[in-house]
């Protein structure tokens, strides 16, 4: 996967993970596991930092607006932009894999499990 797509996925993972902000630790563990399968260990910090920064940005926005648990308009716009970028860049197979990874992360949050094959 290209750096650009990995960065986009980190932001998308963070926005989606923040929707269930009580289970962010499970989502972060999933993202770490995902990254360990995709990139060299020395590069993981760069991408997990992007995930963490995006979580913090969403947390700060939610605290200012007292809208925890609701998807903000800004997050919705970011999701759309990221998805458009992914749609232009990835082929069909890569899109399916990315969608599966997003669903796995949500599942990991809901079930407290980590499974990345």
PyMOL CGO cylinders between C-alpha atoms (Angstrom):
from pymol import cmd
from pymol.cgo import CYLINDER

trace = [
    CYLINDER, 0.00, 0.00, 0.00, 1.24, 3.48, -0.80, 0.3, 1, 1, 1, 1, 1, 1,
    CYLINDER, 1.24, 3.48, -0.80, 2.13, 5.99, 1.89, 0.3, 1, 1, 1, 1, 1, 1,
    CYLINDER, 2.13, 5.99, 1.89, -0.68, 8.26, 0.76, 0.3, 1, 1, 1, 1, 1, 1,
    CYLINDER, -0.68, 8.26, 0.76, -3.28, 5.51, 1.12, 0.3, 1, 1, 1, 1, 1, 1,
    CYLINDER, -3.28, 5.51, 1.12, -1.93, 4.43, 4.51, 0.3, 1, 1, 1, 1, 1, 1,
    CYLINDER, -1.93, 4.43, 4.51, -2.13, 8.00, 5.74, 0.3, 1, 1, 1, 1, 1, 1,
    CYLINDER, -2.13, 8.00, 5.74, -5.68, 8.31, 4.44, 0.3, 1, 1, 1, 1, 1, 1,
    CYLINDER, -5.68, 8.31, 4.44, -6.63, 5.03, 6.11, 0.3, 1, 1, 1, 1, 1, 1,
    CYLINDER, -6.63, 5.03, 6.11, -5.16, 6.17, 9.44, 0.3, 1, 1, 1, 1, 1, 1,
    CYLINDER, -5.16, 6.17, 9.44, -7.34, 9.27, 9.34, 0.3, 1, 1, 1, 1, 1, 1,
    CYLINDER, -7.34, 9.27, 9.34, -10.38, 7.26, 8.31, 0.3, 1, 1, 1, 1, 1, 1,
    CYLINDER, -10.38, 7.26, 8.31, -9.71, 4.66, 11.02, 0.3, 1, 1, 1, 1, 1, 1,
    CYLINDER, -9.71, 4.66, 11.02, -9.44, 7.45, 13.59, 0.3, 1, 1, 1, 1, 1, 1,
    CYLINDER, -9.44, 7.45, 13.59, -12.65, 9.20, 12.57, 0.3, 1, 1, 1, 1, 1, 1,
    CYLINDER, -12.65, 9.20, 12.57, -14.57, 5.94, 12.63, 0.3, 1, 1, 1, 1, 1, 1,
    CYLINDER, -14.57, 5.94, 12.63, -12.96, 4.76, 15.87, 0.3, 1, 1, 1, 1, 1, 1,
    CYLINDER, -12.96, 4.76, 15.87, -13.85, 8.02, 17.59, 0.3, 1, 1, 1, 1, 1, 1,
    CYLINDER, -13.85, 8.02, 17.59, -17.55, 7.34, 17.04, 0.3, 1, 1, 1, 1, 1, 1,
    CYLINDER, -17.55, 7.34, 17.04, -17.27, 4.81, 19.86, 0.3, 1, 1, 1, 1, 1, 1,
    CYLINDER, -17.27, 4.81, 19.86, -14.85, 6.83, 21.96, 0.3, 1, 1, 1, 1, 1, 1,
    CYLINDER, -14.85, 6.83, 21.96, -15.16, 4.52, 24.96, 0.3, 1, 1, 1, 1, 1, 1,
    CYLINDER, -15.16, 4.52, 24.96, -13.42, 1.76, 23.00, 0.3, 1, 1, 1, 1, 1, 1,
    CYLINDER, -13.42, 1.76, 23.00, -10.57, 3.73, 21.44, 0.3, 1, 1, 1, 1, 1, 1,
    CYLINDER, -10.57, 3.73, 21.44, -7.96, 1.45, 23.02, 0.3, 1, 1, 1, 1, 1, 1,
    CYLINDER, -7.96, 1.45, 23.02, -9.35, -1.56, 21.13, 0.3, 1, 1, 1, 1, 1, 1,
    CYLINDER, -9.35, -1.56, 21.13, -9.32, 0.41, 17.90, 0.3, 1, 1, 1, 1, 1, 1,
    CYLINDER, -9.32, 0.41, 17.90, -5.74, 1.58, 18.49, 0.3, 1, 1, 1, 1, 1, 1,
    CYLINDER, -5.74, 1.58, 18.49, -4.62, -2.00, 19.12, 0.3, 1, 1, 1, 1, 1, 1,
    CYLINDER, -4.62, -2.00, 19.12, -6.30, -3.05, 15.89, 0.3, 1, 1, 1, 1, 1, 1,
    CYLINDER, -6.30, -3.05, 15.89, -4.56, -0.26, 13.97, 0.3, 1, 1, 1, 1, 1, 1,
    CYLINDER, -4.56, -0.26, 13.97, -1.19, -1.27, 15.43, 0.3, 1, 1, 1, 1, 1, 1,
    CYLINDER, -1.19, -1.27, 15.43, -1.82, -4.86, 14.39, 0.3, 1, 1, 1, 1, 1, 1,
    CYLINDER, -1.82, -4.86, 14.39, -2.92, -3.72, 10.93, 0.3, 1, 1, 1, 1, 1, 1,
    CYLINDER, -2.92, -3.72, 10.93, 0.19, -1.61, 10.50, 0.3, 1, 1, 1, 1, 1, 1,
    CYLINDER, 0.19, -1.61, 10.50, 2.48, -4.42, 11.62, 0.3, 1, 1, 1, 1, 1, 1,
    CYLINDER, 2.48, -4.42, 11.62, 1.13, -6.49, 8.71, 0.3, 1, 1, 1, 1, 1, 1,
    CYLINDER, 1.13, -6.49, 8.71, 1.46, -3.68, 6.16, 0.3, 1, 1, 1, 1, 1, 1,
    CYLINDER, 1.46, -3.68, 6.16, 4.73, -1.89, 6.85, 0.3, 1, 1, 1, 1, 1, 1,
    CYLINDER, 4.73, -1.89, 6.85, 8.15, -2.24, 8.42, 0.3, 1, 1, 1, 1, 1, 1,
    CYLINDER, 8.15, -2.24, 8.42, 8.28, -1.94, 12.23, 0.3, 1, 1, 1, 1, 1, 1,
    CYLINDER, 8.28, -1.94, 12.23, 10.43, 1.20, 11.98, 0.3, 1, 1, 1, 1, 1, 1,
    CYLINDER, 10.43, 1.20, 11.98, 7.63, 3.01, 10.12, 0.3, 1, 1, 1, 1, 1, 1,
    CYLINDER, 7.63, 3.01, 10.12, 4.76, 2.14, 12.46, 0.3, 1, 1, 1, 1, 1, 1,
    CYLINDER, 4.76, 2.14, 12.46, 5.32, 5.14, 14.75, 0.3, 1, 1, 1, 1, 1, 1,
    CYLINDER, 5.32, 5.14, 14.75, 4.80, 7.57, 11.87, 0.3, 1, 1, 1, 1, 1, 1,
    CYLINDER, 4.80, 7.57, 11.87, 1.38, 6.16, 11.03, 0.3, 1, 1, 1, 1, 1, 1,
    CYLINDER, 1.38, 6.16, 11.03, 0.13, 5.52, 14.56, 0.3, 1, 1, 1, 1, 1, 1,
    CYLINDER, 0.13, 5.52, 14.56, 1.00, 9.15, 15.30, 0.3, 1, 1, 1, 1, 1, 1,
    CYLINDER, 1.00, 9.15, 15.30, -1.33, 10.21, 12.46, 0.3, 1, 1, 1, 1, 1, 1,
    CYLINDER, -1.33, 10.21, 12.46, -4.07, 8.05, 13.99, 0.3, 1, 1, 1, 1, 1, 1,
    CYLINDER, -4.07, 8.05, 13.99, -3.49, 9.50, 17.45, 0.3, 1, 1, 1, 1, 1, 1,
    CYLINDER, -3.49, 9.50, 17.45, -3.42, 13.10, 16.19, 0.3, 1, 1, 1, 1, 1, 1,
    CYLINDER, -3.42, 13.10, 16.19, -6.71, 12.63, 14.35, 0.3, 1, 1, 1, 1, 1, 1,
    CYLINDER, -6.71, 12.63, 14.35, -8.31, 11.09, 17.45, 0.3, 1, 1, 1, 1, 1, 1,
    CYLINDER, -8.31, 11.09, 17.45, -7.13, 14.06, 19.50, 0.3, 1, 1, 1, 1, 1, 1,
    CYLINDER, -7.13, 14.06, 19.50, -8.48, 16.49, 16.92, 0.3, 1, 1, 1, 1, 1, 1,
    CYLINDER, -8.48, 16.49, 16.92, -11.90, 14.81, 17.06, 0.3, 1, 1, 1, 1, 1, 1,
    CYLINDER, -11.90, 14.81, 17.06, -11.78, 14.72, 20.86, 0.3, 1, 1, 1, 1, 1, 1,
    CYLINDER, -11.78, 14.72, 20.86, -11.01, 18.44, 21.06, 0.3, 1, 1, 1, 1, 1, 1,
    CYLINDER, -11.01, 18.44, 21.06, -13.79, 19.29, 18.62, 0.3, 1, 1, 1, 1, 1, 1,
    CYLINDER, -13.79, 19.29, 18.62, -16.29, 17.13, 20.52, 0.3, 1, 1, 1, 1, 1, 1,
    CYLINDER, -16.29, 17.13, 20.52, -15.34, 18.73, 23.84, 0.3, 1, 1, 1, 1, 1, 1,
    CYLINDER, -15.34, 18.73, 23.84, -15.82, 22.20, 22.41, 0.3, 1, 1, 1, 1, 1, 1,
    CYLINDER, -15.82, 22.20, 22.41, -19.18, 21.35, 20.93, 0.3, 1, 1, 1, 1, 1, 1,
    CYLINDER, -19.18, 21.35, 20.93, -20.34, 18.88, 23.59, 0.3, 1, 1, 1, 1, 1, 1,
    CYLINDER, -20.34, 18.88, 23.59, -21.44, 16.49, 20.83, 0.3, 1, 1, 1, 1, 1, 1,
    CYLINDER, -21.44, 16.49, 20.83, -19.71, 13.30, 21.91, 0.3, 1, 1, 1, 1, 1, 1,
    CYLINDER, -19.71, 13.30, 21.91, -20.95, 10.32, 20.00, 0.3, 1, 1, 1, 1, 1, 1,
    CYLINDER, -20.95, 10.32, 20.00, -22.27, 12.33, 17.07, 0.3, 1, 1, 1, 1, 1, 1,
    CYLINDER, -22.27, 12.33, 17.07, -20.47, 12.56, 13.76, 0.3, 1, 1, 1, 1, 1, 1,
    CYLINDER, -20.47, 12.56, 13.76, -19.61, 16.18, 13.19, 0.3, 1, 1, 1, 1, 1, 1,
    CYLINDER, -19.61, 16.18, 13.19, -20.15, 17.83, 9.84, 0.3, 1, 1, 1, 1, 1, 1,
    CYLINDER, -20.15, 17.83, 9.84, -16.38, 18.34, 9.63, 0.3, 1, 1, 1, 1, 1, 1,
    CYLINDER, -16.38, 18.34, 9.63, -15.75, 14.62, 10.17, 0.3, 1, 1, 1, 1, 1, 1,
    CYLINDER, -15.75, 14.62, 10.17, -18.35, 13.77, 7.54, 0.3, 1, 1, 1, 1, 1, 1,
    CYLINDER, -18.35, 13.77, 7.54, -16.62, 16.03, 5.03, 0.3, 1, 1, 1, 1, 1, 1,
    CYLINDER, -16.62, 16.03, 5.03, -13.23, 14.51, 5.90, 0.3, 1, 1, 1, 1, 1, 1,
    CYLINDER, -13.23, 14.51, 5.90, -14.63, 11.00, 5.46, 0.3, 1, 1, 1, 1, 1, 1,
    CYLINDER, -14.63, 11.00, 5.46, -15.98, 11.94, 2.04, 0.3, 1, 1, 1, 1, 1, 1,
    CYLINDER, -15.98, 11.94, 2.04, -12.66, 13.46, 0.94, 0.3, 1, 1, 1, 1, 1, 1,
    CYLINDER, -12.66, 13.46, 0.94, -10.68, 10.46, 2.16, 0.3, 1, 1, 1, 1, 1, 1,
    CYLINDER, -10.68, 10.46, 2.16, -13.04, 8.01, 0.46, 0.3, 1, 1, 1, 1, 1, 1,
    CYLINDER, -13.04, 8.01, 0.46, -12.83, 9.93, -2.80, 0.3, 1, 1, 1, 1, 1, 1,
    CYLINDER, -12.83, 9.93, -2.80, -9.03, 9.83, -2.64, 0.3, 1, 1, 1, 1, 1, 1,
    CYLINDER, -9.03, 9.83, -2.64, -9.07, 6.10, -1.89, 0.3, 1, 1, 1, 1, 1, 1,
    CYLINDER, -9.07, 6.10, -1.89, -11.61, 5.51, -4.66, 0.3, 1, 1, 1, 1, 1, 1,
    CYLINDER, -11.61, 5.51, -4.66, -9.39, 7.24, -7.23, 0.3, 1, 1, 1, 1, 1, 1,
    CYLINDER, -9.39, 7.24, -7.23, -6.21, 5.49, -6.13, 0.3, 1, 1, 1, 1, 1, 1,
    CYLINDER, -6.21, 5.49, -6.13, -7.10, 1.90, -5.33, 0.3, 1, 1, 1, 1, 1, 1,
    CYLINDER, -7.10, 1.90, -5.33, -8.23, -0.84, -7.65, 0.3, 1, 1, 1, 1, 1, 1,
    CYLINDER, -8.23, -0.84, -7.65, -11.32, -2.90, -6.91, 0.3, 1, 1, 1, 1, 1, 1,
    CYLINDER, -11.32, -2.90, -6.91, -9.50, -5.60, -4.92, 0.3, 1, 1, 1, 1, 1, 1,
    CYLINDER, -9.50, -5.60, -4.92, -7.71, -3.01, -2.75, 0.3, 1, 1, 1, 1, 1, 1,
    CYLINDER, -7.71, -3.01, -2.75, -11.00, -1.22, -2.09, 0.3, 1, 1, 1, 1, 1, 1,
    CYLINDER, -11.00, -1.22, -2.09, -12.58, -4.45, -0.91, 0.3, 1, 1, 1, 1, 1, 1,
    CYLINDER, -12.58, -4.45, -0.91, -9.61, -5.16, 1.38, 0.3, 1, 1, 1, 1, 1, 1,
    CYLINDER, -9.61, -5.16, 1.38, -9.74, -1.62, 2.80, 0.3, 1, 1, 1, 1, 1, 1,
    CYLINDER, -9.74, -1.62, 2.80, -13.46, -1.95, 3.48, 0.3, 1, 1, 1, 1, 1, 1,
    CYLINDER, -13.46, -1.95, 3.48, -12.91, -5.28, 5.20, 0.3, 1, 1, 1, 1, 1, 1,
    CYLINDER, -12.91, -5.28, 5.20, -10.18, -3.74, 7.37, 0.3, 1, 1, 1, 1, 1, 1,
    CYLINDER, -10.18, -3.74, 7.37, -12.52, -0.93, 8.41, 0.3, 1, 1, 1, 1, 1, 1,
    CYLINDER, -12.52, -0.93, 8.41, -15.20, -3.45, 9.33, 0.3, 1, 1, 1, 1, 1, 1,
    CYLINDER, -15.20, -3.45, 9.33, -12.65, -5.51, 11.27, 0.3, 1, 1, 1, 1, 1, 1,
    CYLINDER, -12.65, -5.51, 11.27, -11.66, -2.45, 13.27, 0.3, 1, 1, 1, 1, 1, 1,
    CYLINDER, -11.66, -2.45, 13.27, -15.28, -1.74, 14.15, 0.3, 1, 1, 1, 1, 1, 1,
    CYLINDER, -15.28, -1.74, 14.15, -15.72, -5.39, 15.05, 0.3, 1, 1, 1, 1, 1, 1,
    CYLINDER, -15.72, -5.39, 15.05, -12.57, -5.29, 17.20, 0.3, 1, 1, 1, 1, 1, 1,
    CYLINDER, -12.57, -5.29, 17.20, -14.03, -2.34, 19.08, 0.3, 1, 1, 1, 1, 1, 1,
    CYLINDER, -14.03, -2.34, 19.08, -17.36, -4.06, 19.59, 0.3, 1, 1, 1, 1, 1, 1,
    CYLINDER, -17.36, -4.06, 19.59, -16.04, -7.48, 20.52, 0.3, 1, 1, 1, 1, 1, 1,
    CYLINDER, -16.04, -7.48, 20.52, -12.77, -6.49, 22.18, 0.3, 1, 1, 1, 1, 1, 1,
    CYLINDER, -12.77, -6.49, 22.18, -10.93, -8.89, 19.89, 0.3, 1, 1, 1, 1, 1, 1,
    CYLINDER, -10.93, -8.89, 19.89, -8.05, -8.50, 17.52, 0.3, 1, 1, 1, 1, 1, 1,
    CYLINDER, -8.05, -8.50, 17.52, -8.05, -10.66, 14.44, 0.3, 1, 1, 1, 1, 1, 1,
    CYLINDER, -8.05, -10.66, 14.44, -6.06, -9.62, 11.44, 0.3, 1, 1, 1, 1, 1, 1,
    CYLINDER, -6.06, -9.62, 11.44, -5.24, -12.30, 8.93, 0.3, 1, 1, 1, 1, 1, 1,
]
cmd.load_cgo(trace, "trace")
